[in-house]
Amino acid sequence: MLKHRGFPSRLPSSDFQFTVRRPNKKGATKLIVRERYADRRNADRLADEGFMRALWEYFGEESFERGNLDAGRLSWLLGREVEYADDSQDPEDYETLLKINVGRAMVSFPDVFGG
């Protein structure tokens, strides 16, 4: 499992985790597309925005390996702002390549992109 050195481990002053410390012995937690409903708590929205900001600052428009990024946090963005970078989409592989869908991310998180 690739560890993204320098990537924030959590949202500051919160318990919202962005990375995991060590690989799961049973394999990577499966990435799933989670529906974000309009009535989500403000804290959850801030965590999504903070995670997107960290992804953008760390990776930009480049493809990136899932590595030690938290599956739960990625799943809130998967299928919209974050997508698989190629056809070898294995939701249970730490080496799966992902990328930011910049157009959708700019609409969902305008403050991250200076809007």
N, C-alpha and C positions, 0 to 999 in steps of 0.2 A: 504494500500500500504506500503510494507516494504521499509524503507529508508536505504540504504547501507551507514552507517556512515563511514567516512574516504575515501570513493570513490571520486575521483576528479570530480568536477562538470562540468569542461570544459577543453579543451586543453589549456594549459598555453599560455598567450599572444594572444588569439584568441577569436572568437565568436562561436566556435564549441562546442556545448553543449553535455555533457555526461549524465547528470541526469535532472530530473524534480523536481520541489519543492513540488508540491502538486498533488493529483490525479485529473484526469479529471472528472467532474461531470457526464458526459455522459458515462463514462467507459474508460478503457485503450485504447489508440490509437492502432489500429490494426498493428501487425507486418506483413511485407510483404518481400518477397525476392526481393531485388533490384539488378539489373544487374550493375556490375562495368565494364565500358568500358575502354579500354587502353588509351583513350585520356582525362581521367579525369585530373582536375587541380592538381598540386602538393600539394596545401593546403588541398584538399580533401583527398589525399593519406596520408598526414601527420596526419590528423585527424583520419583516419581509424587505422593507426599504433599506435597513441597515445591511442585510445580507446582499442585496443587489448592489449597493454601493461598494461593498467589499469586493464582490466579484468583478465589477467594472474597473475598480482601481487596480486590482491585482492582475486581471487577465485581459481587460479591454475586449477587442473584437476577435482575439485569438481563441482557437479551440483549446480546451483544457481537460486534463485527466481528472476524473472524479476524485480519486485519491482519498484523503481524509476529510473531505467535506461531508457535513452531516446530511444523511439521507432524508430525514424529516424536513429539514429546512429547504433542501433542493426540491423535494416533492411539491412544496407549495408553489414553486415557480415553473416546474417541469411542464412542458407542453404549451407554454405560453412564452414567458420571458427567457427561459432556458430550454434548449432543445438538444437532441443528439446531434453530434457533429458529422456522423457518417452512418452508413447502413448497418454497421455491426453493433446495434443497440442491445447491450446486455444490461438490464436493470439491476443485476446482482453481481456486477464486476467492478472492482475498484479501478480498473484500467480503462473503463468506458470513457470515450471522449465526448465532451459536451461543449456547447458554445452559447453565447448570449444572442438572442434574437433582438438586435438593437432597436429595430423599429417598434416592436411590441413593448420592449422595456421602457423606451422613451415615453410611450403613452401611459403605461401603468405607473411609472416612477419618474415623473418630470423633474422633481427636485434633485434626483441623482445625476441627471444629465444637463443640469443648468437651465431647466425650463421653468 
